Amino acid sequence: MKKTLFLTMAISGIFLNTFAQQVKFSEFDLDNGLHVILHQDKTAPVVAVSVMYHVGSKDEETERTGFAHFFEHLLFEGSENMKRGEFMKIVSSNGGQNNANTSHDRTFYYNIFPSNQLELGLWLESERMLHPKIDEVGVKTQNEVVKEEKRLRIDNSPYGKFTENIFKHLFDGHPYRWQPIGSMEHLDAAKLSEFLAFFKKYYAPNNAVLTIAGDIDVAKTKLQVKKYFDEVPKGEPVVRQKYTLKPIEKEIIDTAYDANIQIPAIFAAYRVPGMKSRDSQVLGLISNLLSAGGSSRLSTKMVDDKKTALQVAAFNYTLEDYGAYITLALPNNNTPLNDLLKDIDEEVVRLQTDLISEAEYTKLQNQFENSYISANSRMIGVAENLANGYSFHEKNTNEINEQLKQIKTITREEIRDVARKYLNKNQRVVLYYLPKK
């Protein structure tokens, strides 16, 4: 048993060191503005082909919310060279997987294929970008799909509307105040011409990043990219509105009722800087300190020792313009919600007052390195992180290789000072989330 354990640890060490090395990549632009990132990794005969469009729910009009998420679905309808509903069938019949997701800031489409199907992946994404099928039939079909998704994931899901209820206060005056799923009434009221205009504005090559990661020949792949994407016309430059929100200076308290729950919850949320900020990285470490794993401060105190909470968490919801730092707790043994909030607040004050221990600091560094390695252990993870660097960090694709170094420079004093700066009672939204009787 001891020999087996030692061998496992040794293999794990080799694995970690391998993936902790620099992620090598090359990048170039096509004449139409499409930014292309290539990462070669021949450890497995797999390739990830992804396109990140810099468009999310924050780019929508106030009376036409939900468009970006709607297009996540609509752009699977097919194209001029592909029958309706064939996109996913083509992928699966050639040994591939595909999906997409939408946030407040971007939409991400990806395909994972055996590496001998790279050209197919490029053709599929070029078809989506060049001439997708956007018509009344597709709009009506996907409208029903989105409505069902909203019913399943939000309306009938326990605690499904907590972000909606928090963000409307935290980001009042910014498009982050609505969720990517948007309003079904807005989608119902939209005309086909509005969908076509949204596509033309945001799904152009100069608002996108094509990332290919895996078992590729770089020189050959460059030629294939040009073959399939050169003909896509360049769009007009996307001009984004900038929003500057007034600081929250007085605690905002609200109550929401949910018919899908039996156990209440309490949330406290703070508006914090966006993902480009160093402070955002510090807040990520604070989240781990408070609630990552059973030995974290909040879990140990409230779940294990006092047994007042069934669940407790803290996380940094990072977005491009701003972020939301959220703490939450579900009571055990009918503990009053205010008692849970008091316990969480005590741990925040402790962070603001005392430096964390050297042992905790080392643990935080190790946790981040493990999560970093895990995120980049699959080709689709590498592809997404490369695209994120270019899209959200001032076109710095190499941000993927700078993350670990940056985290290692964060000090214990910085953790204390960031907690002092952002996590104060007068700067937050408190949400009582209660069962609807």
Contacts in CASP RR format, 6 or more apart in sequence:
PFRMAT RR
TARGET T0000
AUTHOR 0000-0000-0000
METHOD contacts of the structure
MODEL  1
MKKTLFLTMAISGIFLNTFAQQVKFSEFDLDNGLHVILHQDKTAPVVAVS
VMYHVGSKDEETERTGFAHFFEHLLFEGSENMKRGEFMKIVSSNGGQNNA
NTSHDRTFYYNIFPSNQLELGLWLESERMLHPKIDEVGVKTQNEVVKEEK
RLRIDNSPYGKFTENIFKHLFDGHPYRWQPIGSMEHLDAAKLSEFLAFFK
KYYAPNNAVLTIAGDIDVAKTKLQVKKYFDEVPKGEPVVRQKYTLKPIEK
EIIDTAYDANIQIPAIFAAYRVPGMKSRDSQVLGLISNLLSAGGSSRLST
KMVDDKKTALQVAAFNYTLEDYGAYITLALPNNNTPLNDLLKDIDEEVVR
LQTDLISEAEYTKLQNQFENSYISANSRMIGVAENLANGYSFHEKNTNEI
NEQLKQIKTITREEIRDVARKYLNKNQRVVLYYLPKK
16 369 0 8 1.000
16 370 0 8 1.000
16 373 0 8 1.000
19 373 0 8 1.000
19 376 0 8 1.000
19 377 0 8 1.000
20 369 0 8 1.000
20 372 0 8 1.000
20 373 0 8 1.000
20 404 0 8 1.000
22 401 0 8 1.000
23 39 0 8 1.000
23 376 0 8 1.000
23 382 0 8 1.000
23 385 0 8 1.000
23 386 0 8 1.000
23 400 0 8 1.000
23 401 0 8 1.000
24 39 0 8 1.000
24 40 0 8 1.000
25 37 0 8 1.000
25 38 0 8 1.000
25 39 0 8 1.000
25 386 0 8 1.000
25 397 0 8 1.000
26 37 0 8 1.000
26 38 0 8 1.000
26 218 0 8 1.000
27 35 0 8 1.000
27 36 0 8 1.000
27 37 0 8 1.000
27 38 0 8 1.000
27 390 0 8 1.000
27 397 0 8 1.000
28 35 0 8 1.000
28 36 0 8 1.000
28 222 0 8 1.000
29 35 0 8 1.000
29 36 0 8 1.000
30 36 0 8 1.000
30 205 0 8 1.000
30 225 0 8 1.000
30 226 0 8 1.000
30 229 0 8 1.000
30 230 0 8 1.000
31 230 0 8 1.000
31 234 0 8 1.000
32 204 0 8 1.000
32 205 0 8 1.000
32 206 0 8 1.000
32 229 0 8 1.000
32 230 0 8 1.000
32 232 0 8 1.000
32 233 0 8 1.000
32 234 0 8 1.000
32 235 0 8 1.000
33 205 0 8 1.000
33 206 0 8 1.000
33 234 0 8 1.000
34 205 0 8 1.000
34 206 0 8 1.000
34 208 0 8 1.000
34 209 0 8 1.000
34 210 0 8 1.000
34 229 0 8 1.000
34 232 0 8 1.000
35 208 0 8 1.000
35 209 0 8 1.000
35 210 0 8 1.000
35 390 0 8 1.000
35 395 0 8 1.000
36 209 0 8 1.000
36 210 0 8 1.000
36 211 0 8 1.000
36 212 0 8 1.000
36 222 0 8 1.000
36 225 0 8 1.000
36 229 0 8 1.000
37 209 0 8 1.000
37 210 0 8 1.000
37 211 0 8 1.000
37 212 0 8 1.000
37 383 0 8 1.000
37 386 0 8 1.000
37 387 0 8 1.000
37 390 0 8 1.000
37 397 0 8 1.000
38 211 0 8 1.000
38 212 0 8 1.000
38 213 0 8 1.000
38 216 0 8 1.000
38 218 0 8 1.000
38 221 0 8 1.000
38 222 0 8 1.000
39 211 0 8 1.000
39 212 0 8 1.000
39 213 0 8 1.000
39 214 0 8 1.000
39 379 0 8 1.000
39 382 0 8 1.000
39 383 0 8 1.000
39 386 0 8 1.000
40 214 0 8 1.000
40 215 0 8 1.000
40 216 0 8 1.000
40 217 0 8 1.000
40 218 0 8 1.000
41 213 0 8 1.000
41 214 0 8 1.000
41 215 0 8 1.000
41 379 0 8 1.000
41 382 0 8 1.000
42 214 0 8 1.000
42 215 0 8 1.000
43 215 0 8 1.000
44 214 0 8 1.000
44 215 0 8 1.000
45 114 0 8 1.000
45 115 0 8 1.000
45 116 0 8 1.000
45 215 0 8 1.000
46 112 0 8 1.000
46 113 0 8 1.000
46 114 0 8 1.000
46 115 0 8 1.000
46 214 0 8 1.000
46 215 0 8 1.000
46 379 0 8 1.000
47 112 0 8 1.000
47 113 0 8 1.000
47 114 0 8 1.000
47 115 0 8 1.000
47 117 0 8 1.000
47 118 0 8 1.000
47 212 0 8 1.000
47 213 0 8 1.000
47 214 0 8 1.000
47 215 0 8 1.000
47 216 0 8 1.000
47 379 0 8 1.000
48 110 0 8 1.000
48 111 0 8 1.000
48 112 0 8 1.000
48 211 0 8 1.000
48 212 0 8 1.000
48 213 0 8 1.000
48 214 0 8 1.000
48 378 0 8 1.000
48 379 0 8 1.000
48 380 0 8 1.000
48 381 0 8 1.000
48 382 0 8 1.000
48 383 0 8 1.000
49 110 0 8 1.000
49 111 0 8 1.000
49 112 0 8 1.000
49 113 0 8 1.000
49 118 0 8 1.000
49 121 0 8 1.000
49 122 0 8 1.000
49 124 0 8 1.000
49 125 0 8 1.000
49 210 0 8 1.000
49 211 0 8 1.000
49 212 0 8 1.000
49 383 0 8 1.000
50 108 0 8 1.000
50 109 0 8 1.000
50 110 0 8 1.000
50 111 0 8 1.000
50 210 0 8 1.000
50 211 0 8 1.000
50 212 0 8 1.000
50 213 0 8 1.000
50 380 0 8 1.000
50 383 0 8 1.000
50 384 0 8 1.000
50 387 0 8 1.000
51 108 0 8 1.000
51 109 0 8 1.000
51 110 0 8 1.000
51 125 0 8 1.000
51 128 0 8 1.000
51 129 0 8 1.000
51 208 0 8 1.000
51 209 0 8 1.000
51 210 0 8 1.000
51 211 0 8 1.000
52 106 0 8 1.000
52 107 0 8 1.000
52 108 0 8 1.000
52 109 0 8 1.000
52 208 0 8 1.000
52 209 0 8 1.000
52 211 0 8 1.000
52 384 0 8 1.000
52 387 0 8 1.000
52 388 0 8 1.000
52 391 0 8 1.000
53 106 0 8 1.000
53 107 0 8 1.000
53 108 0 8 1.000
53 109 0 8 1.000
53 202 0 8 1.000
53 203 0 8 1.000
53 207 0 8 1.000
53 208 0 8 1.000
54 105 0 8 1.000
54 106 0 8 1.000
54 202 0 8 1.000
54 207 0 8 1.000
54 208 0 8 1.000
54 209 0 8 1.000
54 238 0 8 1.000
54 391 0 8 1.000
55 68 0 8 1.000
55 71 0 8 1.000
55 106 0 8 1.000
55 107 0 8 1.000
55 202 0 8 1.000
55 203 0 8 1.000
55 207 0 8 1.000
55 238 0 8 1.000
56 68 0 8 1.000
56 69 0 8 1.000
56 102 0 8 1.000
56 103 0 8 1.000
56 104 0 8 1.000
56 105 0 8 1.000
56 106 0 8 1.000
56 107 0 8 1.000
56 180 0 8 1.000
57 65 0 8 1.000
57 66 0 8 1.000
57 67 0 8 1.000
57 68 0 8 1.000
57 69 0 8 1.000
57 102 0 8 1.000
57 103 0 8 1.000
57 104 0 8 1.000
57 175 0 8 1.000
57 176 0 8 1.000
57 178 0 8 1.000
57 179 0 8 1.000
57 180 0 8 1.000
57 182 0 8 1.000
58 104 0 8 1.000
58 105 0 8 1.000
58 174 0 8 1.000
58 175 0 8 1.000
58 176 0 8 1.000
58 320 0 8 1.000
58 321 0 8 1.000
59 68 0 8 1.000
59 175 0 8 1.000
59 202 0 8 1.000
59 238 0 8 1.000
59 240 0 8 1.000
60 66 0 8 1.000
60 67 0 8 1.000
60 68 0 8 1.000
60 175 0 8 1.000
60 178 0 8 1.000
60 182 0 8 1.000
62 175 0 8 1.000
63 186 0 8 1.000
63 189 0 8 1.000
64 186 0 8 1.000
64 189 0 8 1.000
64 190 0 8 1.000
64 194 0 8 1.000
65 178 0 8 1.000
65 182 0 8 1.000
65 183 0 8 1.000
65 186 0 8 1.000
66 178 0 8 1.000
66 180 0 8 1.000
66 181 0 8 1.000
66 182 0 8 1.000
66 183 0 8 1.000
66 186 0 8 1.000
66 187 0 8 1.000
67 187 0 8 1.000
67 190 0 8 1.000
67 195 0 8 1.000
67 198 0 8 1.000
68 102 0 8 1.000
68 107 0 8 1.000
68 180 0 8 1.000
68 202 0 8 1.000
69 102 0 8 1.000
69 107 0 8 1.000
69 146 0 8 1.000
69 180 0 8 1.000
69 181 0 8 1.000
69 182 0 8 1.000
70 142 0 8 1.000
70 143 0 8 1.000
70 146 0 8 1.000
70 187 0 8 1.000
70 195 0 8 1.000
71 102 0 8 1.000
71 107 0 8 1.000
71 195 0 8 1.000
71 198 0 8 1.000
71 199 0 8 1.000
71 203 0 8 1.000
72 100 0 8 1.000
72 101 0 8 1.000
72 102 0 8 1.000
72 107 0 8 1.000
72 109 0 8 1.000
73 142 0 8 1.000
73 145 0 8 1.000
73 146 0 8 1.000
74 132 0 8 1.000
74 134 0 8 1.000
74 138 0 8 1.000
74 139 0 8 1.000
74 142 0 8 1.000
74 195 0 8 1.000
75 100 0 8 1.000
75 109 0 8 1.000
75 128 0 8 1.000
75 132 0 8 1.000
75 203 0 8 1.000
76 85 0 8 1.000
76 87 0 8 1.000
76 88 0 8 1.000
76 100 0 8 1.000
77 84 0 8 1.000
77 85 0 8 1.000
77 87 0 8 1.000
77 132 0 8 1.000
77 133 0 8 1.000
77 134 0 8 1.000
77 138 0 8 1.000
77 141 0 8 1.000
77 142 0 8 1.000
78 84 0 8 1.000
78 85 0 8 1.000
78 86 0 8 1.000
78 87 0 8 1.000
78 127 0 8 1.000
78 128 0 8 1.000
78 132 0 8 1.000
78 133 0 8 1.000
79 127 0 8 1.000
79 128 0 8 1.000
79 130 0 8 1.000
79 131 0 8 1.000
79 132 0 8 1.000
79 133 0 8 1.000
80 127 0 8 1.000
80 131 0 8 1.000
80 133 0 8 1.000
81 127 0 8 1.000
81 131 0 8 1.000
82 90 0 8 1.000
82 127 0 8 1.000
82 133 0 8 1.000
84 133 0 8 1.000
84 137 0 8 1.000
84 138 0 8 1.000
87 98 0 8 1.000
87 124 0 8 1.000
87 128 0 8 1.000
88 98 0 8 1.000
90 120 0 8 1.000
90 124 0 8 1.000
91 97 0 8 1.000
91 98 0 8 1.000
91 111 0 8 1.000
91 113 0 8 1.000
91 124 0 8 1.000
94 113 0 8 1.000
94 114 0 8 1.000
94 117 0 8 1.000
94 120 0 8 1.000
95 113 0 8 1.000
95 114 0 8 1.000
95 117 0 8 1.000
96 111 0 8 1.000
96 112 0 8 1.000
96 113 0 8 1.000
96 114 0 8 1.000
96 117 0 8 1.000
97 111 0 8 1.000
97 112 0 8 1.000
98 109 0 8 1.000
98 110 0 8 1.000
98 111 0 8 1.000
98 112 0 8 1.000
98 124 0 8 1.000
99 109 0 8 1.000
99 110 0 8 1.000
100 107 0 8 1.000
100 108 0 8 1.000
100 109 0 8 1.000
100 110 0 8 1.000
101 107 0 8 1.000
101 108 0 8 1.000
102 108 0 8 1.000
102 180 0 8 1.000
103 180 0 8 1.000
103 319 0 8 1.000
104 175 0 8 1.000
104 176 0 8 1.000
104 180 0 8 1.000
104 319 0 8 1.000
104 320 0 8 1.000
105 319 0 8 1.000
105 320 0 8 1.000
105 321 0 8 1.000
105 392 0 8 1.000
106 391 0 8 1.000
106 392 0 8 1.000
108 384 0 8 1.000
108 387 0 8 1.000
109 125 0 8 1.000
109 128 0 8 1.000
110 380 0 8 1.000
110 383 0 8 1.000
110 384 0 8 1.000
111 121 0 8 1.000
111 124 0 8 1.000
111 125 0 8 1.000
112 379 0 8 1.000
112 380 0 8 1.000
113 120 0 8 1.000
113 121 0 8 1.000
115 214 0 8 1.000
115 215 0 8 1.000
115 216 0 8 1.000
118 212 0 8 1.000
118 216 0 8 1.000
118 221 0 8 1.000
118 224 0 8 1.000
119 224 0 8 1.000
119 228 0 8 1.000
122 212 0 8 1.000
122 224 0 8 1.000
122 225 0 8 1.000
122 227 0 8 1.000
122 228 0 8 1.000
122 229 0 8 1.000
123 228 0 8 1.000
125 210 0 8 1.000
125 228 0 8 1.000
126 228 0 8 1.000
126 229 0 8 1.000
126 232 0 8 1.000
129 203 0 8 1.000
129 204 0 8 1.000
129 205 0 8 1.000
129 208 0 8 1.000
129 229 0 8 1.000
129 232 0 8 1.000
130 231 0 8 1.000
130 232 0 8 1.000
132 199 0 8 1.000
134 192 0 8 1.000
134 195 0 8 1.000
134 196 0 8 1.000
134 199 0 8 1.000
135 192 0 8 1.000
136 192 0 8 1.000
139 192 0 8 1.000
139 195 0 8 1.000
143 187 0 8 1.000
143 188 0 8 1.000
146 181 0 8 1.000
146 184 0 8 1.000
146 187 0 8 1.000
147 184 0 8 1.000
149 181 0 8 1.000
150 181 0 8 1.000
150 184 0 8 1.000
153 160 0 8 1.000
153 181 0 8 1.000
154 160 0 8 1.000
154 161 0 8 1.000
154 164 0 8 1.000
154 179 0 8 1.000
154 181 0 8 1.000
155 161 0 8 1.000
156 260 0 8 1.000
157 260 0 8 1.000
158 258 0 8 1.000
158 260 0 8 1.000
158 261 0 8 1.000
159 258 0 8 1.000
159 260 0 8 1.000
159 261 0 8 1.000
159 265 0 8 1.000
159 433 0 8 1.000
160 258 0 8 1.000
160 260 0 8 1.000
161 256 0 8 1.000
161 258 0 8 1.000
162 256 0 8 1.000
162 265 0 8 1.000
162 267 0 8 1.000
162 328 0 8 1.000
162 431 0 8 1.000
162 433 0 8 1.000
163 179 0 8 1.000
163 317 0 8 1.000
163 324 0 8 1.000
164 178 0 8 1.000
164 179 0 8 1.000
165 254 0 8 1.000
165 256 0 8 1.000
165 431 0 8 1.000
165 433 0 8 1.000
166 267 0 8 1.000
166 269 0 8 1.000
166 324 0 8 1.000
166 326 0 8 1.000
166 429 0 8 1.000
166 431 0 8 1.000
167 176 0 8 1.000
167 177 0 8 1.000
167 178 0 8 1.000
167 179 0 8 1.000
167 324 0 8 1.000
168 177 0 8 1.000
168 178 0 8 1.000
169 252 0 8 1.000
169 254 0 8 1.000
169 429 0 8 1.000
170 176 0 8 1.000
170 177 0 8 1.000
170 248 0 8 1.000
170 269 0 8 1.000
170 270 0 8 1.000
170 271 0 8 1.000
170 324 0 8 1.000
170 429 0 8 1.000
171 177 0 8 1.000
171 245 0 8 1.000
171 271 0 8 1.000
171 322 0 8 1.000
171 324 0 8 1.000
172 245 0 8 1.000
173 243 0 8 1.000
173 245 0 8 1.000
174 243 0 8 1.000
174 245 0 8 1.000
174 321 0 8 1.000
174 322 0 8 1.000
175 243 0 8 1.000
176 319 0 8 1.000
176 321 0 8 1.000
176 322 0 8 1.000
200 235 0 8 1.000
201 236 0 8 1.000
201 238 0 8 1.000
202 238 0 8 1.000
204 232 0 8 1.000
204 233 0 8 1.000
204 234 0 8 1.000
204 235 0 8 1.000
204 236 0 8 1.000
205 229 0 8 1.000
205 232 0 8 1.000
205 234 0 8 1.000
205 235 0 8 1.000
206 234 0 8 1.000
206 235 0 8 1.000
206 237 0 8 1.000
206 238 0 8 1.000
207 235 0 8 1.000
207 238 0 8 1.000
209 387 0 8 1.000
209 390 0 8 1.000
209 391 0 8 1.000
210 225 0 8 1.000
210 229 0 8 1.000
211 383 0 8 1.000
211 384 0 8 1.000
211 386 0 8 1.000
211 387 0 8 1.000
212 221 0 8 1.000
212 225 0 8 1.000
212 383 0 8 1.000
213 379 0 8 1.000
213 380 0 8 1.000
213 381 0 8 1.000
213 382 0 8 1.000
213 383 0 8 1.000
213 386 0 8 1.000
214 379 0 8 1.000
214 382 0 8 1.000
243 321 0 8 1.000
245 271 0 8 1.000
245 322 0 8 1.000
247 427 0 8 1.000
248 271 0 8 1.000
248 426 0 8 1.000
248 427 0 8 1.000
248 428 0 8 1.000
248 429 0 8 1.000
249 426 0 8 1.000
249 427 0 8 1.000
250 426 0 8 1.000
251 425 0 8 1.000
251 426 0 8 1.000
251 427 0 8 1.000
251 428 0 8 1.000
251 429 0 8 1.000
251 430 0 8 1.000
252 428 0 8 1.000
252 429 0 8 1.000
252 430 0 8 1.000
253 429 0 8 1.000
253 430 0 8 1.000
253 431 0 8 1.000
253 432 0 8 1.000
254 429 0 8 1.000
254 430 0 8 1.000
254 431 0 8 1.000
254 432 0 8 1.000
255 431 0 8 1.000
255 432 0 8 1.000
255 433 0 8 1.000
255 434 0 8 1.000
256 431 0 8 1.000
256 432 0 8 1.000
256 433 0 8 1.000
256 434 0 8 1.000
257 434 0 8 1.000
257 435 0 8 1.000
257 436 0 8 1.000
258 433 0 8 1.000
258 434 0 8 1.000
258 435 0 8 1.000
258 436 0 8 1.000
259 435 0 8 1.000
259 436 0 8 1.000
261 433 0 8 1.000
261 435 0 8 1.000
262 435 0 8 1.000
263 310 0 8 1.000
263 330 0 8 1.000
263 331 0 8 1.000
263 435 0 8 1.000
264 330 0 8 1.000
264 331 0 8 1.000
264 337 0 8 1.000
264 432 0 8 1.000
264 433 0 8 1.000
264 434 0 8 1.000
264 435 0 8 1.000
265 328 0 8 1.000
265 329 0 8 1.000
265 330 0 8 1.000
265 337 0 8 1.000
265 433 0 8 1.000
266 328 0 8 1.000
266 329 0 8 1.000
266 337 0 8 1.000
266 338 0 8 1.000
266 340 0 8 1.000
266 341 0 8 1.000
266 430 0 8 1.000
266 431 0 8 1.000
266 432 0 8 1.000
266 433 0 8 1.000
267 326 0 8 1.000
267 327 0 8 1.000
267 328 0 8 1.000
267 429 0 8 1.000
267 430 0 8 1.000
267 431 0 8 1.000
267 433 0 8 1.000
268 326 0 8 1.000
268 327 0 8 1.000
268 328 0 8 1.000
268 341 0 8 1.000
268 344 0 8 1.000
268 345 0 8 1.000
268 428 0 8 1.000
268 429 0 8 1.000
268 430 0 8 1.000
268 431 0 8 1.000
269 324 0 8 1.000
269 325 0 8 1.000
269 326 0 8 1.000
269 327 0 8 1.000
269 428 0 8 1.000
269 429 0 8 1.000
269 431 0 8 1.000
270 324 0 8 1.000
270 325 0 8 1.000
270 326 0 8 1.000
270 422 0 8 1.000
270 423 0 8 1.000
270 424 0 8 1.000
270 427 0 8 1.000
270 428 0 8 1.000
270 429 0 8 1.000
271 322 0 8 1.000
271 323 0 8 1.000
271 324 0 8 1.000
271 325 0 8 1.000
271 427 0 8 1.000
272 279 0 8 1.000
272 280 0 8 1.000
272 283 0 8 1.000
272 316 0 8 1.000
272 322 0 8 1.000
272 323 0 8 1.000
272 324 0 8 1.000
272 325 0 8 1.000
272 422 0 8 1.000
273 279 0 8 1.000
273 280 0 8 1.000
273 322 0 8 1.000
273 323 0 8 1.000
274 280 0 8 1.000
274 318 0 8 1.000
274 319 0 8 1.000
274 320 0 8 1.000
274 321 0 8 1.000
274 322 0 8 1.000
274 323 0 8 1.000
275 318 0 8 1.000
275 319 0 8 1.000
275 320 0 8 1.000
275 323 0 8 1.000
275 392 0 8 1.000
275 393 0 8 1.000
276 320 0 8 1.000
276 392 0 8 1.000
276 393 0 8 1.000
276 394 0 8 1.000
278 406 0 8 1.000
278 410 0 8 1.000
279 418 0 8 1.000
279 421 0 8 1.000
279 422 0 8 1.000
280 316 0 8 1.000
280 318 0 8 1.000
280 323 0 8 1.000
281 406 0 8 1.000
281 407 0 8 1.000
281 410 0 8 1.000
282 410 0 8 1.000
282 414 0 8 1.000
282 415 0 8 1.000
282 418 0 8 1.000
283 316 0 8 1.000
283 325 0 8 1.000
283 418 0 8 1.000
283 422 0 8 1.000
284 315 0 8 1.000
284 316 0 8 1.000
285 364 0 8 1.000
285 368 0 8 1.000
285 407 0 8 1.000
285 410 0 8 1.000
285 415 0 8 1.000
286 314 0 8 1.000
286 316 0 8 1.000
286 325 0 8 1.000
286 351 0 8 1.000
286 415 0 8 1.000
286 418 0 8 1.000
286 419 0 8 1.000
286 423 0 8 1.000
287 314 0 8 1.000
287 315 0 8 1.000
287 316 0 8 1.000
287 325 0 8 1.000
288 296 0 8 1.000
288 364 0 8 1.000
288 367 0 8 1.000
288 368 0 8 1.000
289 296 0 8 1.000
289 297 0 8 1.000
289 351 0 8 1.000
289 356 0 8 1.000
289 360 0 8 1.000
289 364 0 8 1.000
289 415 0 8 1.000
290 296 0 8 1.000
290 297 0 8 1.000
290 298 0 8 1.000
290 314 0 8 1.000
290 327 0 8 1.000
290 347 0 8 1.000
290 351 0 8 1.000
291 297 0 8 1.000
291 298 0 8 1.000
291 299 0 8 1.000
291 312 0 8 1.000
291 313 0 8 1.000
291 314 0 8 1.000
291 315 0 8 1.000
292 367 0 8 1.000
293 299 0 8 1.000
294 300 0 8 1.000
294 303 0 8 1.000
294 304 0 8 1.000
297 347 0 8 1.000
297 350 0 8 1.000
298 309 0 8 1.000
298 312 0 8 1.000
298 313 0 8 1.000
298 314 0 8 1.000
298 327 0 8 1.000
298 329 0 8 1.000
298 343 0 8 1.000
298 344 0 8 1.000
298 347 0 8 1.000
299 312 0 8 1.000
301 343 0 8 1.000
301 347 0 8 1.000
302 308 0 8 1.000
302 309 0 8 1.000
302 312 0 8 1.000
302 329 0 8 1.000
302 340 0 8 1.000
302 343 0 8 1.000
302 344 0 8 1.000
303 309 0 8 1.000
303 310 0 8 1.000
303 311 0 8 1.000
303 312 0 8 1.000
303 332 0 8 1.000
306 343 0 8 1.000
307 332 0 8 1.000
307 333 0 8 1.000
308 331 0 8 1.000
308 332 0 8 1.000
308 333 0 8 1.000
308 335 0 8 1.000
308 339 0 8 1.000
308 340 0 8 1.000
308 343 0 8 1.000
309 329 0 8 1.000
309 330 0 8 1.000
309 331 0 8 1.000
309 332 0 8 1.000
309 335 0 8 1.000
309 340 0 8 1.000
309 343 0 8 1.000
310 330 0 8 1.000
310 331 0 8 1.000
310 332 0 8 1.000
311 328 0 8 1.000
311 329 0 8 1.000
311 330 0 8 1.000
312 327 0 8 1.000
312 328 0 8 1.000
312 329 0 8 1.000
312 330 0 8 1.000
312 340 0 8 1.000
312 344 0 8 1.000
313 326 0 8 1.000
313 327 0 8 1.000
313 328 0 8 1.000
313 329 0 8 1.000
314 325 0 8 1.000
314 326 0 8 1.000
314 327 0 8 1.000
314 328 0 8 1.000
314 344 0 8 1.000
315 325 0 8 1.000
315 326 0 8 1.000
316 323 0 8 1.000
316 324 0 8 1.000
316 325 0 8 1.000
316 326 0 8 1.000
317 323 0 8 1.000
317 324 0 8 1.000
317 325 0 8 1.000
317 326 0 8 1.000
320 392 0 8 1.000
325 422 0 8 1.000
325 423 0 8 1.000
327 344 0 8 1.000
327 348 0 8 1.000
329 337 0 8 1.000
329 340 0 8 1.000
329 341 0 8 1.000
329 343 0 8 1.000
329 344 0 8 1.000
331 337 0 8 1.000
331 340 0 8 1.000
337 432 0 8 1.000
341 430 0 8 1.000
345 425 0 8 1.000
348 419 0 8 1.000
348 423 0 8 1.000
351 415 0 8 1.000
351 416 0 8 1.000
351 419 0 8 1.000
351 423 0 8 1.000
352 416 0 8 1.000
352 419 0 8 1.000
352 420 0 8 1.000
352 423 0 8 1.000
353 416 0 8 1.000
354 416 0 8 1.000
355 412 0 8 1.000
355 413 0 8 1.000
355 415 0 8 1.000
355 416 0 8 1.000
356 364 0 8 1.000
356 412 0 8 1.000
356 415 0 8 1.000
356 416 0 8 1.000
358 412 0 8 1.000
361 412 0 8 1.000
365 407 0 8 1.000
365 408 0 8 1.000
368 404 0 8 1.000
368 407 0 8 1.000
369 404 0 8 1.000
369 407 0 8 1.000
372 403 0 8 1.000
372 404 0 8 1.000
375 381 0 8 1.000
375 385 0 8 1.000
376 382 0 8 1.000
376 385 0 8 1.000
376 400 0 8 1.000
382 400 0 8 1.000
385 400 0 8 1.000
386 397 0 8 1.000
386 400 0 8 1.000
388 399 0 8 1.000
388 400 0 8 1.000
389 395 0 8 1.000
389 396 0 8 1.000
389 397 0 8 1.000
389 398 0 8 1.000
389 399 0 8 1.000
389 400 0 8 1.000
390 396 0 8 1.000
390 397 0 8 1.000
393 399 0 8 1.000
396 402 0 8 1.000
END
